[in-house]
Amino acid sequence: MSVLDIAAVTKEEGFDLHLHTTASDGELTPLELMQYAVEKRLKTISITDHDTINGVEEAYSISHNLPIQLIRGIELSSSYKDRRIDILGYGIHPTNHLKKKLALIFENRLDRANKMLKLLNSYGVHINMRDIRKQMVGELICRPHIAMAIVEKGYASCKIDAFRRYISDDSPTHVPLDTMSAEEAIATIHEAGGHAVLAHPRLIKDDQLVLELLHLGLDGIEVWHRRHTSKDVKKYKRMAKKYEILQTGGSDFHTYAHYLGEFGYKR
């Protein structure tokens, strides 16, 4: 999909370009998500699972039978100046180079989960890898899976409580994910024929850092997001126009509570 095609998609309502499935930390399978998008009468979507293309490839195999356009996507975990930065990739192809990068991230996520398990056990939270895998449909281990295992074992009342008590970024049992740099993530997306877009810039909480990231070769910025205010949207629109890059948006859908297709879009 070309830059012009993505720009055309975002000119009017009926799109959602930031969605997660059970291939990463979403609650709907690729098929369920596709069907739900059709029910919501969306015209174009992109499945952007964390660090995996398994979900979007599964969805792509059935998309031809549904009245909706699917853009192959991904949300790559990366880092810049010791900060976690998520980079969305649109129009990617499953190249060998991309698959090798994702295989490395897969192993890094498994290694982090094992380290977190040891720390959790040392703090009296006795869960194991079997407990985590019971919460998974796909193969990629994400923190929400660990959170749900903690809840199931009775150490927290809900997923949010589990994060707050044990596995948030500033908790003693959290282990940062070993990721590629933001520059490498952008290059990986470009190598796969895609367009690299900065995800939910408001969550970075540092406009200067956002501006620095825009100079690394990004093709766009996520202007609309369910956690962006109207003030944020205006600010990121100005940035996009100044640097002549794509404006994208999405609900960052993981669960029905996130309202598919609703993320403050307004031209």
FIZADO-459863 format. One record per residue (C-alpha): chain; x, y, z. Coordinates in pm, 1 decimal, m for minus. Layout:
BEGIN
+------+----------+----------+----------+
| fipa |       px |       py |       pz |
+------+----------+----------+----------+
|    A |        X |        Y |        Z |
...
+------+----------+----------+----------+
//
This chain:
BEGIN
+------+----------+----------+----------+
| fipa |       px |       py |       pz |
+------+----------+----------+----------+
|    A |      0.0 |      0.0 |      0.0 |
|    A |    144.8 |    335.8 |   m102.4 |
|    A |    169.0 |    653.0 |    103.0 |
|    A |   m102.1 |    801.8 |   m117.5 |
|    A |   m334.2 |    507.3 |    m46.1 |
|    A |   m295.5 |    546.5 |    331.0 |
|    A |   m348.9 |    921.6 |    301.8 |
|    A |   m667.1 |    854.9 |    104.8 |
|    A |   m793.9 |    609.9 |    367.9 |
|    A |   m766.4 |    871.3 |    644.0 |
|    A |   m950.5 |   1143.8 |    454.2 |
|    A |  m1289.4 |   1024.4 |    576.8 |
|    A |  m1442.6 |    814.6 |    854.0 |
|    A |  m1462.7 |    438.5 |    835.1 |
|    A |  m1109.0 |    330.7 |    920.5 |
|    A |   m919.6 |    202.4 |   1223.1 |
|    A |   m547.7 |    150.9 |   1176.1 |
|    A |   m441.8 |     32.1 |   1522.5 |
|    A |   m585.2 |   m305.5 |   1625.6 |
|    A |   m463.5 |   m603.7 |   1828.4 |
|    A |   m570.8 |   m967.2 |   1823.6 |
|    A |   m505.1 |  m1279.0 |   2028.8 |
|    A |   m181.6 |  m1315.6 |   1831.5 |
|    A |    m42.2 |  m1061.6 |   2080.1 |
|    A |   m241.6 |   m910.7 |   2368.8 |
|    A |   m585.7 |   m859.5 |   2216.2 |
|    A |   m896.6 |  m1048.9 |   2323.9 |
|    A |  m1046.3 |  m1121.8 |   1980.3 |
|    A |   m912.3 |  m1370.5 |   1728.6 |
|    A |   m822.7 |  m1233.2 |   1383.5 |
|    A |  m1146.9 |  m1376.1 |   1242.7 |
|    A |  m1357.6 |  m1232.6 |   1526.4 |
|    A |  m1194.6 |   m892.5 |   1483.8 |
|    A |  m1251.7 |   m891.8 |   1108.4 |
|    A |  m1616.2 |   m985.2 |   1154.2 |
|    A |  m1663.0 |   m721.1 |   1422.7 |
|    A |  m1510.0 |   m456.8 |   1196.0 |
|    A |  m1757.5 |   m552.8 |    925.0 |
|    A |  m2043.3 |   m529.1 |   1176.9 |
|    A |  m1920.2 |   m178.5 |   1266.7 |
|    A |  m1928.0 |    m95.0 |    895.4 |
|    A |  m1563.4 |      0.9 |    877.9 |
|    A |  m1413.1 |     28.8 |    531.9 |
|    A |  m1043.0 |    m17.6 |    610.2 |
|    A |   m855.6 |   m161.0 |    905.9 |
|    A |   m500.9 |   m255.4 |    993.6 |
|    A |   m412.1 |   m530.9 |   1238.9 |
|    A |   m101.9 |   m412.1 |   1421.3 |
|    A |    m16.4 |   m678.1 |   1675.9 |
|    A |    285.3 |   m627.7 |   1897.2 |
|    A |    598.4 |   m776.8 |   1741.6 |
|    A |    420.8 |  m1042.6 |   1533.7 |
|    A |    256.1 |  m1074.5 |   1193.5 |
|    A |     80.5 |  m1404.2 |   1271.8 |
|    A |   m252.2 |  m1236.1 |   1340.7 |
|    A |   m256.9 |  m1014.8 |   1035.0 |
|    A |   m145.4 |  m1299.7 |    808.2 |
|    A |   m431.0 |  m1514.8 |    938.0 |
|    A |   m673.4 |  m1227.2 |    884.4 |
|    A |   m532.9 |  m1159.1 |    537.4 |
|    A |   m607.3 |  m1516.3 |    431.8 |
|    A |   m980.6 |  m1459.6 |    492.5 |
|    A |  m1007.3 |  m1088.9 |    412.3 |
|    A |  m1082.0 |  m1150.1 |     44.3 |
|    A |  m1417.7 |  m1299.1 |    145.1 |
|    A |  m1521.0 |   m995.4 |    350.0 |
|    A |  m1637.9 |   m647.0 |    242.4 |
|    A |  m1346.9 |   m466.0 |    405.9 |
|    A |   m994.0 |   m359.7 |    315.7 |
|    A |   m714.1 |   m496.6 |    535.4 |
|    A |   m373.4 |   m329.1 |    551.5 |
|    A |    m93.1 |   m554.7 |    672.4 |
|    A |     45.4 |   m395.0 |    986.4 |
|    A |    257.5 |   m438.7 |   1297.1 |
|    A |    349.9 |   m247.5 |   1613.1 |
|    A |    721.6 |   m290.0 |   1675.5 |
|    A |    863.7 |   m244.5 |   2023.6 |
|    A |   1173.0 |    m26.8 |   2022.1 |
|    A |   1373.0 |    209.9 |   2237.5 |
|    A |   1519.2 |    557.3 |   2205.2 |
|    A |   1725.3 |    725.5 |   2476.7 |
|    A |   1619.9 |    457.1 |   2725.0 |
|    A |   1250.2 |    515.8 |   2651.8 |
|    A |   1005.3 |    258.0 |   2519.0 |
|    A |    887.2 |    369.3 |   2174.9 |
|    A |    624.1 |    187.2 |   1967.9 |
|    A |    653.1 |    213.6 |   1590.7 |
|    A |    359.8 |    116.7 |   1369.3 |
|    A |    432.7 |    m36.4 |   1031.8 |
|    A |    179.3 |    m27.8 |    745.3 |
|    A |    183.4 |   m210.7 |    415.1 |
|    A |    455.8 |   m448.8 |    525.0 |
|    A |    546.8 |   m775.6 |    355.9 |
|    A |    653.7 |  m1091.7 |    543.1 |
|    A |   1017.2 |  m1078.1 |    429.8 |
|    A |   1283.9 |  m1311.4 |    566.7 |
|    A |   1459.4 |  m1013.9 |    724.8 |
|    A |   1141.6 |   m914.1 |    911.7 |
|    A |   1077.9 |  m1271.6 |   1022.5 |
|    A |   1433.4 |  m1298.0 |   1162.9 |
|    A |   1388.0 |   m975.0 |   1358.1 |
|    A |   1055.1 |  m1094.9 |   1499.2 |
|    A |   1203.2 |  m1431.9 |   1594.8 |
|    A |   1466.5 |  m1250.5 |   1800.7 |
|    A |   1200.7 |  m1038.2 |   1973.7 |
|    A |   1001.2 |  m1355.1 |   2042.4 |
|    A |   1300.2 |  m1504.2 |   2227.1 |
|    A |   1358.4 |  m1177.3 |   2412.9 |
|    A |    997.0 |  m1176.1 |   2531.1 |
|    A |   1028.6 |  m1534.5 |   2652.0 |
|    A |   1351.2 |  m1450.7 |   2834.1 |
|    A |   1189.3 |  m1146.9 |   2999.2 |
|    A |    890.2 |  m1355.1 |   3111.2 |
|    A |   1118.7 |  m1610.4 |   3276.7 |
|    A |   1310.9 |  m1336.1 |   3456.9 |
|    A |    987.4 |  m1176.1 |   3575.1 |
|    A |    862.7 |  m1512.1 |   3700.5 |
|    A |   1172.0 |  m1548.6 |   3918.8 |
|    A |   1124.2 |  m1201.7 |   4060.7 |
|    A |    753.0 |  m1255.5 |   4118.8 |
|    A |    822.3 |  m1584.0 |   4297.5 |
|    A |   1078.2 |  m1410.1 |   4518.7 |
|    A |    804.4 |  m1163.1 |   4618.2 |
|    A |    564.9 |  m1443.5 |   4706.8 |
|    A |    367.7 |  m1444.3 |   4382.2 |
|    A |    384.7 |  m1810.3 |   4291.4 |
|    A |    294.8 |  m1847.1 |   3925.7 |
|    A |    477.0 |  m2040.2 |   3655.3 |
|    A |    503.1 |  m2052.7 |   3277.4 |
|    A |    211.7 |  m2297.2 |   3252.7 |
|    A |    m10.3 |  m2042.3 |   3428.1 |
|    A |     92.0 |  m1776.7 |   3176.5 |
|    A |     42.0 |  m1998.4 |   2871.5 |
|    A |   m310.9 |  m2081.0 |   2989.1 |
|    A |   m393.8 |  m1714.0 |   2926.2 |
|    A |   m257.8 |  m1717.5 |   2572.3 |
|    A |   m411.1 |  m1804.4 |   2237.7 |
|    A |   m108.7 |  m1709.9 |   2028.2 |
|    A |    257.3 |  m1780.2 |   2096.9 |
|    A |    385.8 |  m1433.4 |   2188.1 |
|    A |    410.6 |  m1360.1 |   2561.2 |
|    A |    290.1 |  m1011.6 |   2656.5 |
|    A |    259.7 |   m854.7 |   2999.3 |
|    A |   m122.3 |   m878.8 |   3003.7 |
|    A |    m85.9 |  m1258.5 |   2992.6 |
|    A |    131.0 |  m1244.0 |   3304.6 |
|    A |   m119.4 |  m1007.8 |   3466.4 |
|    A |   m408.7 |  m1245.2 |   3397.6 |
|    A |   m211.4 |  m1536.4 |   3545.2 |
|    A |   m154.4 |  m1328.2 |   3859.4 |
|    A |   m528.0 |  m1257.0 |   3881.8 |
|    A |   m625.7 |  m1620.6 |   3827.8 |
|    A |   m398.0 |  m1726.4 |   4113.0 |
|    A |   m563.5 |  m1473.1 |   4343.5 |
|    A |   m275.5 |  m1227.7 |   4386.2 |
|    A |   m467.5 |   m937.1 |   4231.4 |
|    A |   m833.2 |   m847.2 |   4182.5 |
|    A |   m808.7 |   m760.5 |   3812.5 |
|    A |   m558.5 |   m706.0 |   3533.6 |
|    A |   m516.0 |   m338.1 |   3618.3 |
|    A |   m455.3 |   m427.9 |   3981.7 |
|    A |   m193.5 |   m685.1 |   3877.0 |
|    A |    m10.5 |   m423.4 |   3673.6 |
|    A |    m27.2 |   m170.5 |   3954.9 |
|    A |     95.4 |   m412.1 |   4220.5 |
|    A |    352.3 |   m616.9 |   4032.0 |
|    A |    439.9 |   m555.4 |   3668.6 |
|    A |    411.3 |   m186.4 |   3581.9 |
|    A |    726.5 |    m20.6 |   3450.4 |
|    A |    825.6 |    107.5 |   3794.7 |
|    A |    745.3 |   m207.6 |   3993.5 |
|    A |   1025.6 |   m414.9 |   4152.6 |
|    A |    934.0 |   m727.1 |   3955.5 |
|    A |    924.8 |   m561.8 |   3613.6 |
|    A |   1194.7 |   m646.8 |   3360.4 |
|    A |   1231.4 |   m416.3 |   3057.0 |
|    A |   1200.5 |   m581.4 |   2718.6 |
|    A |   1524.2 |   m603.1 |   2523.7 |
|    A |   1423.9 |   m430.4 |   2199.4 |
|    A |   1578.8 |   m292.2 |   1884.8 |
|    A |   1647.1 |     80.2 |   1860.8 |
|    A |   1384.9 |    310.1 |   1710.7 |
|    A |   1616.6 |    363.7 |   1413.1 |
|    A |   1641.2 |    m12.7 |   1360.5 |
|    A |   1263.2 |    m55.7 |   1390.1 |
|    A |   1205.5 |    210.9 |   1125.4 |
|    A |   1465.8 |     51.1 |    896.8 |
|    A |   1308.8 |   m293.1 |    949.2 |
|    A |    966.1 |   m164.0 |    846.2 |
|    A |   1112.4 |      8.5 |    541.1 |
|    A |   1300.0 |   m306.7 |    442.4 |
|    A |    968.6 |   m493.4 |    455.3 |
|    A |    822.1 |   m240.1 |    211.8 |
|    A |    616.7 |    m60.5 |    474.8 |
|    A |    564.0 |    288.5 |    612.6 |
|    A |    681.9 |    361.5 |    967.9 |
|    A |    451.0 |    566.3 |   1190.6 |
|    A |    505.0 |    686.6 |   1547.4 |
|    A |    238.1 |    532.0 |   1771.4 |
|    A |     38.5 |    727.4 |   2032.9 |
|    A |    287.5 |   1016.2 |   2078.2 |
|    A |     92.6 |   1153.9 |   2376.0 |
|    A |    198.4 |    850.1 |   2578.4 |
|    A |    564.4 |    942.7 |   2529.5 |
|    A |    496.8 |   1254.9 |   2739.5 |
|    A |    786.6 |   1446.1 |   2587.1 |
|    A |    724.0 |   1663.7 |   2280.5 |
|    A |   1093.0 |   1728.9 |   2227.5 |
|    A |   1154.3 |   1355.9 |   2210.9 |
|    A |    866.1 |   1321.1 |   1963.4 |
|    A |   1027.2 |   1582.9 |   1740.3 |
|    A |   1361.0 |   1402.7 |   1758.0 |
|    A |   1191.4 |   1077.8 |   1657.5 |
|    A |   1030.9 |   1245.8 |   1357.0 |
|    A |   1380.7 |   1319.5 |   1227.0 |
|    A |   1478.3 |    950.5 |   1226.6 |
|    A |   1301.3 |    872.4 |    901.0 |
|    A |    944.0 |    820.2 |   1014.9 |
|    A |    678.7 |    835.3 |    744.6 |
|    A |    396.1 |    941.6 |    971.4 |
|    A |    255.9 |   1010.0 |   1315.8 |
|    A |    m55.4 |    869.6 |   1484.2 |
|    A |   m259.8 |   1187.1 |   1514.8 |
|    A |   m584.0 |   1027.9 |   1635.5 |
|    A |   m587.0 |    782.2 |   1927.6 |
|    A |   m841.7 |    705.9 |   2197.9 |
|    A |   m612.0 |    858.6 |   2460.9 |
|    A |   m538.0 |   1176.4 |   2266.1 |
|    A |   m723.4 |   1494.5 |   2359.4 |
|    A |   m849.7 |   1741.1 |   2099.2 |
|    A |   m552.5 |   1958.4 |   2191.7 |
|    A |   m317.8 |   1667.8 |   2122.6 |
|    A |   m479.6 |   1606.2 |   1784.3 |
|    A |   m427.7 |   1968.9 |   1679.1 |
|    A |    m65.0 |   1957.0 |   1791.9 |
|    A |     18.0 |   1635.3 |   1606.3 |
|    A |   m163.8 |   1759.4 |   1296.5 |
|    A |     63.9 |   2063.9 |   1296.6 |
|    A |    369.3 |   1840.5 |   1330.6 |
|    A |    255.5 |   1618.4 |   1044.4 |
|    A |    193.2 |   1914.8 |    815.9 |
|    A |    523.8 |   2078.2 |    906.0 |
|    A |    725.7 |   1766.2 |    828.7 |
|    A |    498.2 |   1658.8 |    541.7 |
|    A |    430.3 |   1313.1 |    681.7 |
|    A |    126.4 |   1087.3 |    707.2 |
|    A |   m150.2 |   1142.7 |    958.9 |
|    A |   m293.1 |    813.2 |   1084.7 |
|    A |   m524.8 |    706.4 |   1363.8 |
|    A |   m675.6 |    412.8 |   1543.9 |
|    A |   m847.9 |    294.7 |   1857.9 |
|    A |   m556.2 |     77.9 |   1976.6 |
|    A |   m825.2 |   m185.8 |   2013.2 |
|    A |   m758.4 |   m478.0 |   2247.9 |
|    A |  m1102.3 |   m544.6 |   2393.5 |
|    A |  m1467.7 |   m448.1 |   2338.7 |
|    A |  m1419.2 |   m178.4 |   2602.6 |
|    A |  m1202.5 |     13.8 |   2355.5 |
|    A |  m1480.6 |     87.5 |   2100.3 |
|    A |  m1361.5 |    m20.3 |   1758.6 |
|    A |  m1348.6 |    263.3 |   1508.9 |
|    A |  m1385.5 |    536.5 |   1772.6 |
|    A |  m1073.0 |    737.7 |   1847.5 |
|    A |  m1158.7 |   1105.5 |   1814.3 |
|    A |  m1124.8 |   1125.0 |   1436.7 |
|    A |  m1217.1 |   1458.8 |   1284.6 |
|    A |  m1068.2 |   1620.0 |    976.3 |
+------+----------+----------+----------+
//
